[in-house]
Amino acid sequence: MSLDKFFNQSLSRWMDGTGSENTVVISSRMRLARNLGDYPFPGRAEPKQLDEVVQQVRRWWNIGGLEALGSVNFMAIKELSPSERQALVDKHLVSPALARHQQGAVLTNQEESVSIMINEEDHLRIQALLPGLQLDEAWRMASLVDDQFDGSFRYAWSPQQGFLTSCPTNVGTGMRASVMLHLPGLSLTGQLGNILATVTKLGIVVRGLFGEGSEAQGNLYQISNQITLGQSEDEIIEALNRLTLQIIGEELKARELLKQRDPDGLSDRVWRAYGILAHSRRISSREAMELISALRLGLDLKLIKGIPPRILNELIVFIRPGYLQKVFDRELQAEVRDSYRAQLIRERIKISESGGDTNV
Amino acid sequence: MSLDKFFNQSLSRWMDGTGSENTVVISSRMRLARNLGDYPFPGRAEPKQLDEVVQQVRRWWNIGGLEALGSVNFMAIKELSPSERQALVDKHLVSPALARHQQGAVLTNQEESVSIMINEEDHLRIQALLPGLQLDEAWRMASLVDDQFDGSFRYAWSPQQGFLTSCPTNVGTGMRASVMLHLPGLSLTGQLGNILATVTKLGIVVRGLFGEGSEAQGNLYQISNQITLGQSEDEIIEALNRLTLQIIGEELKARELLKQRDPDGLSDRVWRAYGILAHSRRISSREAMELISALRLGLDLKLIKGIPPRILNELIVFIRPGYLQKVFDRELQAEVRDSYRAQLIRERIKISESGGDTNV
C-alpha cells in the first residue's frame, strides 16, 4: 500500500519544519476567543441558536467573507466521519470538545495555518498555527481574520473588560499564545522539572502535546500565557517570546553538554531509535513518540542525516490512533493499530532515507 | 576501517553455516583425549617433561606426521600474544585452560576443522569441528588423526579400561561428542527448561556456548555425552545423534507455534533485532547475542532475507572481547569494546545487507 498521495495531501503548514528556532520550536499558535453579541454563549444557547450561528457564518463565508485568506474550507462536524473528526484533532485544527459537538463547525484555509472553530466554548475560536517560532506572524494572521469578522458581526465586547468569553480566564484580549517545544536535552540532563516549575511560577501554563490535560510524550511541551486580562496582546506576545528564547538557550546548552559528556552514548541512542523506527513491525504510540524524539535530536545535532524535520512533525500527528484509522480508512483494534503504525513509520522514513544511513 | 580482509581470513570451517539440520545445529564436535605412555599425565609432569612432549610432536609434525590433513599449523602458546590466545579460545580451537598454559601448544589444519591441543588436561586432545549435524564425519576426521598418532607414538592404554586419561570421566573411549544447538523456539515458548532437564537425566551434559561452566547466551546450548566407559564410540555417537534429532523436532515445532500464534509479534522481534544490530553505536556482548539469536530465527523462518547464516556464526565469535581486541589489535576497555563491537556488527551486516531489507 502506498501512502504517498495521502501524505502529500495531508500536510499542514505548521508541520513543514521551517520557521525561526526550528530545532527547538515545533510550532507557534495564536488563538482568539470571540463571541457574537446577538446570541447567548454556547454553553447557555439552545441547539437552534447554535445552528443559527453556524448558518450565519456559513452564509457570510459563502459570499466571500473570508476571501482575504484565499480558498477556505467549511466543515460541519456532524457531516464528518468519526475518523475525520479525530484527524482534525490530531492536526491541532479543532479541539477534542468541538469534535464531539453536534452544532460545531470549522473553517480552514488551504494550508491549514488558520482554523476557525464555531461553537466550541465560545462562538468563534480563531486560530493561526505556524511552524517554528513566529508568534508575531501568527498574531498578524489571527488579527486579519478577527478584523474580517469584526467588520460583519457584532462581537460581545465591553469597554471595561474587552472581549467577553464563556470562561473568565479568557476575558479581555481573548488571546492565548502558545509555542510547542521539543526539549530532549533538558529531559535527558534531568533539568526539565526545574525549568518547567520556574516557568509555571511566571504565569505560564505548561501542557503536553495535545493540550489541556494531555500528558507530555516525546519530550514535547506546549507553553502558553495564562493571563488574558490587564495585558495588551503585544505584551503577552513579547513575554512569551522572551521566555521561549530563554528556554531555547537552556535546551541548546543541555544538548551540547550531552554531546560532550558521552558522544558515543548519544549517537547510540539516536541510531537505535532510527533502527527501530525503520524496521519495527509493531509499535505503540508512546514508544514511537520517544524514538521520534531521539531521532529528531540526532538530526538537529547532525549525528544522522537525510530525514527532513518535516517528516517527524508529520509523524507525531500521523501515528495517533484517530489519524491511523483515517489513513487506513477503518476502525482498528489496538494491536492492529500498532502494526499499521509501524508500517506507516517505515514507509515514511524509507521514503526519505536515501543517503540517510551512509554516514556510518 | 575495512575489516574485509580480516573476515575473509579468519573464517573457521565450523562457522560456514552448511551441514545437515543447520537451522538448529550450528556445529558438531568430536574430541578424543589421548596420552603418551612414556610421560606422566600433564597434571603430574615436570615442565621439562611437558616441553619434551611438545618437542616430540613438533618434530614428528615437521617430518610430515600429519600430512594426511594437508597443510597444518603449529603454535606454541607462549609465543602467542594474549589476544591471539583469546582468539583461539573464541574460535573453539583451544580451551581456556590451554590458552593459559606455558607448556601448551596447538596444531590446526588450514580450514580449522581439526585442532590438536598439546598438554591440556591430557597430552593430546584431538578435536574435529564441523558445521551442522555431522557427528559421523567429525568422528571420521578425529579418527584419522588418532590413527596417525597411534602409528608413531605409544598411547597410554589398557586392555581393561581402554584409553587412560587424567580425569576418570574420560577413561575408556576418551571421546566426547557434542553438538551446538540454537534453541530460540523452545526458549520463547517456555519449554526449554523441561527439555534440558529431561536431556540431563538421559546422561547428556548441557552447557553454554563456551563449554564447561559457561552461561548460555543467545539461546545457544552445547549438549554432549557424559559417559566414556562401557559404550563404544558408535553407540555414543548414535545416542547423541538420536537425541539431537528429537530436540530439533521439538525446536521446529516450537518455531511453527510461534509463527501461528503471533506472526506480527515474531516479525517485530526479528526486525527490531536487525534494526538495532545494523545501527547501534554501542552494544554489550550479551545484548548482541540475544539479538543475533532473534535475527537468526528470522532468517531460518524466512521472515528476513539476504544475510547468510555464516555471518551470524562468525559474529558470535567475533564479538567476544578477546576477539575484538585481536581485530582492532589493542587492549580495549569495556565501554570502548562495546563501541567497537557495534562497529564490527554494523560493517558485517551491511556487507551482506544488499537486498536484505527489500521484503518489507
Chai-1 contact restraints between the chains, C-beta under 6 A:
chainA,res_idxA,chainB,res_idxB,connection_type,confidence,min_distance_angstrom,max_distance_angstrom,comment,restraint_id
A,D264,B,R281,contact,1.0,0.0,6.0,A-B,restraint_1
A,D264,B,R282,contact,1.0,0.0,6.0,A-B,restraint_2
A,D264,B,S339,contact,1.0,0.0,6.0,A-B,restraint_3
A,S267,B,R281,contact,1.0,0.0,6.0,A-B,restraint_4
A,D268,B,S280,contact,1.0,0.0,6.0,A-B,restraint_5
A,D268,B,R281,contact,1.0,0.0,6.0,A-B,restraint_6
A,D268,B,R282,contact,1.0,0.0,6.0,A-B,restraint_7
A,W271,B,H279,contact,1.0,0.0,6.0,A-B,restraint_8
A,W271,B,R281,contact,1.0,0.0,6.0,A-B,restraint_9
A,R272,B,I276,contact,1.0,0.0,6.0,A-B,restraint_10
A,R272,B,S280,contact,1.0,0.0,6.0,A-B,restraint_11
A,Y274,B,H279,contact,1.0,0.0,6.0,A-B,restraint_12
A,G275,B,G275,contact,1.0,0.0,6.0,A-B,restraint_13
A,G275,B,I276,contact,1.0,0.0,6.0,A-B,restraint_14
A,G275,B,H279,contact,1.0,0.0,6.0,A-B,restraint_15
A,I276,B,R272,contact,1.0,0.0,6.0,A-B,restraint_16
A,I276,B,G275,contact,1.0,0.0,6.0,A-B,restraint_17
A,H279,B,W271,contact,1.0,0.0,6.0,A-B,restraint_18
A,H279,B,Y274,contact,1.0,0.0,6.0,A-B,restraint_19
A,H279,B,G275,contact,1.0,0.0,6.0,A-B,restraint_20
A,S280,B,D268,contact,1.0,0.0,6.0,A-B,restraint_21
A,S280,B,R272,contact,1.0,0.0,6.0,A-B,restraint_22
A,R281,B,D264,contact,1.0,0.0,6.0,A-B,restraint_23
A,R281,B,S267,contact,1.0,0.0,6.0,A-B,restraint_24
A,R281,B,D268,contact,1.0,0.0,6.0,A-B,restraint_25
A,R281,B,W271,contact,1.0,0.0,6.0,A-B,restraint_26
A,R282,B,D264,contact,1.0,0.0,6.0,A-B,restraint_27
A,R282,B,D268,contact,1.0,0.0,6.0,A-B,restraint_28
A,S339,B,D264,contact,1.0,0.0,6.0,A-B,restraint_29
